[in-house]
Amino acid sequence: MNASTNSVALLSAAEQLALLRAKKISPLELAEEHIARIESLNPTLNAFVDFDAERVRATARDFLQSDVAQQPLLGLPISVKSSIAVAGMRCENGSLLERGQTPGEDAVAVAQLRRAGALILGTTNCPEYLMAYETDNRLYGRTANPWDIARTAGGSSGGEAAAIAAGLSAAGLGSDSGGSVRQPAHCTGICALKPTPGRLSSWGHILPCVGPFASLGSIGPMARTVGDVALLFDLLAGADAADPLGAPVSLRRYTREELRQIPIAFFEDDGLLPVTPETRLAVRAAAEALTRQGFRVQHIRPQGLEQARQIWWKFFVQCGELFLAETIAGREDQLSPTLLGFLSIARSQTPLRAQDLLAVWAECDLLRRQFLVEMQSHPILLCPASAVPAFGHGERAWTVEGQNVAYLDAMRYTQWFNTLALPAAVVPVGRSPEGLPIGVQIAGKPYADEMVLAIAAAIEQDFGYSAPPMANTA
């Protein structure tokens, strides 16, 4: 980490844990560091929607009287996206329709973090019902990007990404059904993992991960370094006995020599939609860094990417609108412009019939098989996280290499891997001409989450997190 600051809150989570373990800082002192940053920067960023400094202090004081020293997280301050149940905290999915909702019990992943000794700071902002790549809603307003407050921090885990990037939180949990931890990580210069569905329990996500969203979506860890993402993944991985999709897969470790034997395919675009020149450079730079380190890297573009995007569209956009229909019926005057825009896109399509949904579900399985056969020769894919860097609030189209790029199309680079139920991580690599971070995406075969994180960590050695300028002003 190259944060040019003396703030302990901008150290990696692993470094903060080392200080706690060595008793060079107490859980209360570390909590105070984060409280001060939240009180200084959150009025500008609007990342947290439920934060109570006295509640945080009281929890930290309780740690001083408990055996938190025997727990792996030792009182580490962590935040949680407000679509994931945190008992007693506002988890409202960014909607006026859910105003004041406070779950009575934690999501499974949140309960696991508490048992590991995490100090839950609060819940973070998201777009209404998570249906956007920009975090804005009528309940709390928009979240700003700490690199440029005129731009979005992404969505739907935009509040979480902004909080972590600016050092308001050491790490946290987001969720991802179409890029919602990876695109915000790309926008804000942090790291994130969309796990293989079932590796981490998604039970307690307030919009349930059921139906097509059972394989499309998952709760995922977010942090400033790949090592910190891996730390949370290791703590949370393991089958939840009550999770219908739970996968009883043991953690796997790889030596550097084993990793170097894994063929890696990289590609800068899908052949249909351009990406910015700096995005191309970032992907090539990541591939070159791996090559210098002795990895086997080839330029290969997989088949079936556009088919995967079209399937995602039917599942996320059209089924998503159907899932919301009963909730919003008769109350659309209370919805945010962002959600109304999503609904307009969904309703412009030919309505799905039962036989259409059945056909696309079967098509998805056939495509997954095709992909898995192809990935036997290159189990890791390296590609962009998005066609564009963080965009201005409310923007919905861009000109890239002389071609018009529409909003949802620009995010196709993450959508593929939700359709295919593959694990995928993002690590910061490049910069746009405006100085905005550009993330690179690493995807792998199902249940190869540890392999994906290990390759991401190798890329991070040459790149990685830098503190946004405003983070050093707190």
Secondary structure, DSSP 8 states (H G I E B T S, - for coil): -------GGGS-HHHHHHHHHTTSS-HHHHHHHHHHHHHHHHHHH--EEEE-HHHHHHHHHHHHTTTGGGSTTTT-EEEEETTB--TTS---TT-GGGTT---SS--HHHHHHHHTT-EEEEEE---GGG--SS---TTT---EETTEEEEE--SSSHHHHHHHHTTS-SEEEEEESSSTTHHHHHHHT-EEEE--BTTB--TTBSS---TTHHHH-EEEEEESSHHHHHHHHHHH-S--TT-TT----------HHHHHTS-EEE-S--SSS---HHHHHHHHHHHHHHHHTT--EEE---S-HHHHHHHHIIIIIIIHHHHHHHHHTT-GGGS-HHHHHHHHHHHTS----HHHHHHHHHHHHHHHHHHHHHTTS--EEEEES-SSSS-BTT--EEEETTEEEEHHHHTHHHHHHHHTT--EEEEEEEE-TTS-EEEEEEEESTT-HHHHHHHHHHHHTTS-----GGGGG-
